[in-house]
Amino acid sequence: TETMLSDLTQDIADAKNISTAEADYYMRPSGLKVYSAKDRRAQSIAESVTTNEEDYFPANKPKVEVGYTMMDYDGRMLAVIGSRGEKKTNKGLNYSMIPRQPGSSIKPIAVYAPAIEYKKVNYSTIIPDAPIEWDKDGDGVMDNDWPPNWYKAYNPDGETVAYGLERSSNAISAQVLMKISLASSFEFLTKKMHITTLDPESDMLPSSLA
């Protein structure tokens, strides 16, 4: 609910060209009818999991936190969890809104989606399962030891795009990225996927691997 109210406050502020504080004051007594995509059952299940300390947080480590969101295919937010445990404060720190390193979940939208969009590959394209050549040290000498595949050795015969995506292959992801260029990947993420937390100076190359 807090996430929805926060979004609504920002929408009102943008629409009326006022501050968020003024929008919050306007919203309270205005009699607005607000319709939300919130799925009560999904929200209830998420809350039951994140408040179950005994089963899901057995070590009870205070530094271990949870941020959770559930969306439908149209981008509507169905459930949101801002932190673990019982809610004790309003508008506290919301871990679902804090940018985090996404892990390999970035590969489909940073590499495979733009490569398919730009018709560089399809699901059955054979991609070299091998490290890429790059000047790692900036000394003019090309290296070919990156990236490693953590789950198995390289396959000199190559693999399909579908296989690389299924296995989250580092090498295949990097090879596909080279087909579209770092700049194209970055542009796809920021312009088409509307991701606003990327830094063009530091986030280009790691995006293929997360």
C-alpha positions in Angstrom: 0.0 0.0 0.0 2.8 2.4 0.9 4.4 1.8 -2.5 1.1 2.5 -4.3 0.6 5.7 -2.2 4.1 6.8 -2.9 3.6 6.3 -6.7 0.3 8.1 -6.5 1.8 11.1 -4.7 4.5 11.4 -7.3 2.0 11.1 -10.2 -0.1 13.9 -8.6 3.0 16.1 -8.1 4.0 15.6 -11.7 0.5 16.2 -13.0 -0.1 19.4 -11.0 3.5 20.6 -11.1 3.7 20.7 -7.3 6.0 19.2 -4.6 5.5 15.7 -3.3 4.7 17.2 0.1 1.9 19.4 -1.4 0.7 16.4 -3.4 0.5 14.3 -0.3 -1.5 17.0 1.5 -3.8 17.3 -1.5 -4.4 13.6 -1.8 -5.5 13.0 1.8 -8.8 14.9 1.9 -9.5 15.1 -1.8 -11.8 12.1 -2.0 -9.9 10.4 -4.8 -10.9 6.9 -5.8 -7.7 4.9 -6.3 -7.7 1.6 -8.3 -4.7 -0.6 -7.8 -3.5 -3.8 -9.5 -2.6 -5.2 -6.1 -3.4 -8.9 -5.9 -4.6 -9.5 -2.3 -3.8 -13.3 -2.4 -0.3 -12.7 -3.8 0.4 -10.0 -1.3 -0.8 -12.2 1.5 1.4 -15.1 0.5 4.4 -12.9 0.2 3.8 -11.4 3.6 3.4 -14.9 5.1 6.8 -16.0 3.8 8.7 -12.9 4.7 7.3 -12.8 8.3 8.1 -16.5 8.9 11.4 -16.1 10.6 11.6 -19.7 11.8 11.3 -21.4 8.4 12.8 -18.9 6.0 15.4 -17.1 8.2 16.6 -19.8 10.6 19.9 -18.2 11.2 18.1 -15.0 12.2 20.8 -12.8 10.9 19.8 -9.2 11.3 21.7 -8.1 8.2 19.9 -10.4 5.9 17.0 -8.5 4.3 14.3 -9.1 1.7 12.9 -6.9 -1.1 10.3 -8.5 -3.3 8.1 -7.5 -6.2 5.6 -9.4 -8.3 4.5 -8.0 -11.7 2.2 -9.3 -14.4 3.1 -9.3 -18.1 1.7 -5.8 -18.5 4.0 -4.4 -15.9 1.4 -3.9 -13.2 2.6 -4.4 -9.7 0.7 -7.2 -8.0 2.6 -7.6 -4.7 5.5 -5.7 -2.9 7.5 -6.5 0.2 9.8 -3.8 1.5 11.6 -5.8 4.2 11.5 -9.0 6.3 9.5 -9.5 9.5 6.4 -7.8 10.8 5.9 -4.2 9.7 6.9 -1.8 12.5 6.9 1.6 10.8 5.3 3.5 8.0 7.5 4.6 5.1 10.5 2.9 6.4 13.5 1.6 4.3 12.0 -0.2 1.3 14.5 -2.8 0.1 12.4 -3.5 -3.0 13.2 0.0 -4.2 17.0 0.0 -3.5 19.1 -0.8 -6.6 20.9 -4.1 -6.2 23.3 -6.1 -8.4 20.9 -8.1 -10.5 23.0 -11.3 -11.0 22.5 -13.3 -14.2 18.9 -12.2 -14.4 20.2 -9.2 -16.4 21.4 -11.4 -19.3 18.1 -11.9 -21.0 17.3 -8.2 -21.3 20.9 -6.9 -21.6 22.1 -9.4 -24.2 19.7 -11.8 -25.7 16.7 -9.5 -26.1 18.5 -6.8 -28.0 20.4 -9.4 -30.1 17.0 -10.9 -31.2 15.5 -7.5 -31.6 18.3 -6.4 -33.9 18.1 -9.8 -35.8 21.7 -10.7 -34.9 20.7 -14.1 -33.5 17.7 -16.4 -33.1 17.0 -19.2 -30.7 19.0 -21.8 -32.8 22.0 -19.7 -33.8 25.2 -21.6 -32.9 27.5 -19.4 -30.8 31.1 -20.1 -29.9 31.3 -21.4 -26.4 34.6 -19.8 -25.8 36.2 -16.7 -24.2 36.4 -13.5 -26.1 39.6 -11.8 -27.1 40.1 -8.4 -25.4 42.9 -6.2 -24.2 42.4 -6.8 -20.5 45.5 -4.9 -19.3 45.5 -2.2 -21.9 48.9 -3.2 -23.0 48.0 -4.0 -26.6 48.2 -7.7 -26.0 45.0 -9.6 -26.6 43.9 -11.9 -23.8 41.4 -14.8 -24.2 40.7 -15.9 -20.7 37.5 -14.1 -20.1 34.8 -14.9 -19.2 35.0 -18.3 -17.5 32.1 -20.7 -17.4 31.5 -21.6 -13.8 29.3 -24.7 -14.5 31.5 -26.5 -17.1 34.4 -26.2 -19.5 34.1 -24.5 -22.8 32.6 -26.4 -25.7 34.7 -25.9 -28.9 31.8 -26.9 -31.1 29.6 -24.1 -29.8 26.1 -24.1 -28.4 22.7 -22.7 -29.4 21.5 -19.4 -28.1 18.7 -21.2 -26.4 21.2 -23.4 -24.6 23.3 -20.5 -23.5 20.2 -18.7 -22.1 19.0 -21.9 -20.4 22.4 -22.5 -18.7 23.2 -18.8 -18.2 26.5 -19.4 -19.9 29.0 -16.6 -19.3 31.0 -17.2 -22.5 28.0 -17.5 -24.8 26.5 -14.3 -23.3 29.7 -12.4 -23.9 30.0 -13.7 -27.5 26.4 -12.6 -28.2 27.1 -9.2 -26.7 30.0 -8.8 -29.1 27.6 -9.2 -32.0 25.5 -6.2 -30.9 28.1 -4.0 -29.2 28.3 -2.7 -25.7 26.7 0.6 -26.8 23.6 -1.1 -28.4 23.1 -3.2 -25.2 23.3 -0.1 -23.0 20.9 1.8 -25.3 18.4 -1.1 -25.3 18.5 -1.2 -21.5 18.1 2.5 -21.0 15.9 3.5 -23.9 13.7 0.5 -24.4 13.7 -1.2 -21.0 13.8 2.2 -19.2 16.4 1.2 -16.7 17.6 4.3 -15.0 20.3 3.1 -12.6 23.0 2.3 -15.1 26.3 4.2 -15.4 27.7 4.3 -18.9 31.2 4.5 -17.5 31.1 1.3 -15.4 28.1 -0.8 -16.3 28.6 -1.6 -19.9 30.8 -4.7 -20.0 29.6 -6.3 -16.8 26.0 -6.2 -18.1 26.6 -9.3 -20.2 27.4 -11.4 -17.1 25.7 -9.4 -14.3 
